[in-house]
Amino acid sequence: MIRIVVTPDKNFLSFNIPDKYIGKKMEVIAFAVDESSGDVIYTNKSSKSFSSIKLNTKGFKFNRNEANER
């Protein structure tokens, strides 16, 4: 999902869509955001980074029986 809040300066608006949306049915909704509302959330799809944890799994072999031992 992509959500973008814009303030147009003319009566025409265009935008690019991600390649993964090409060929899919899409719904585009436009409405005025209430100016007095301070709880507008500006979101954009972002990925979370887990780069702080690095594990070397070279040579690791998963053992299902050992994982299920109690």
C-alpha positions as CSV (number, residue, x, y, z in Angstrom):
1,M,0.0,0.0,0.0
2,I,1.2,3.5,-0.8
3,R,-0.2,6.6,0.9
4,I,0.9,10.0,-0.2
5,V,-0.5,13.3,1.1
6,V,0.0,16.2,-1.4
7,T,-1.0,19.8,-1.8
8,P,-1.7,20.4,-5.5
9,D,-1.0,23.8,-7.0
10,K,-3.2,23.1,-10.1
11,N,-6.2,20.9,-11.0
12,F,-4.0,18.2,-12.5
13,L,-2.1,15.6,-10.5
14,S,0.0,12.7,-11.8
15,F,2.1,10.1,-10.0
16,N,4.2,7.0,-10.7
17,I,3.3,3.6,-9.4
18,P,5.7,0.8,-8.4
19,D,6.3,-1.9,-11.1
20,K,4.7,-4.5,-8.9
21,Y,1.3,-2.8,-9.3
22,I,1.4,-2.9,-13.1
23,G,-1.4,-5.1,-14.4
24,K,-3.2,-5.2,-11.0
25,K,-6.6,-3.6,-10.2
26,M,-6.1,-0.4,-8.2
27,E,-8.3,1.9,-6.3
28,V,-7.4,5.6,-6.2
29,I,-9.2,7.8,-3.6
30,A,-8.9,11.6,-3.4
31,F,-10.4,13.6,-0.6
32,A,-9.5,16.8,1.3
33,V,-7.7,16.4,4.6
34,D,-9.2,18.5,7.4
35,E,-6.6,21.2,8.1
36,S,-7.5,21.3,11.8
37,S,-6.7,17.7,12.3
38,G,-3.2,17.3,13.7
39,D,-3.2,13.5,13.6
40,V,-2.4,13.2,9.8
41,I,0.2,10.4,9.4
42,Y,2.5,10.7,6.4
43,T,3.4,7.2,5.5
44,N,5.4,5.6,2.8
45,K,6.1,1.9,2.6
46,S,9.5,1.3,4.1
47,S,11.5,-1.7,4.9
48,K,12.8,-2.4,8.4
49,S,16.5,-2.9,8.8
50,F,17.9,-5.6,11.0
51,S,21.5,-4.8,10.1
52,S,22.5,-4.6,13.8
53,I,22.5,-8.4,14.1
54,K,24.9,-10.3,11.9
55,L,25.2,-14.1,12.1
56,N,27.6,-16.2,10.2
57,T,25.6,-19.3,9.1
58,K,28.3,-20.7,6.9
59,G,28.4,-24.5,7.5
60,F,25.2,-24.5,9.6
61,K,22.9,-27.5,9.0
62,F,19.4,-27.4,10.5
63,N,18.5,-30.4,12.6
64,R,14.7,-30.7,12.9
65,N,14.9,-33.4,15.6
66,E,17.2,-31.3,17.7
67,A,15.0,-28.2,17.3
68,N,11.9,-30.2,18.5
69,E,13.6,-31.8,21.5
70,R,12.0,-30.9,24.8
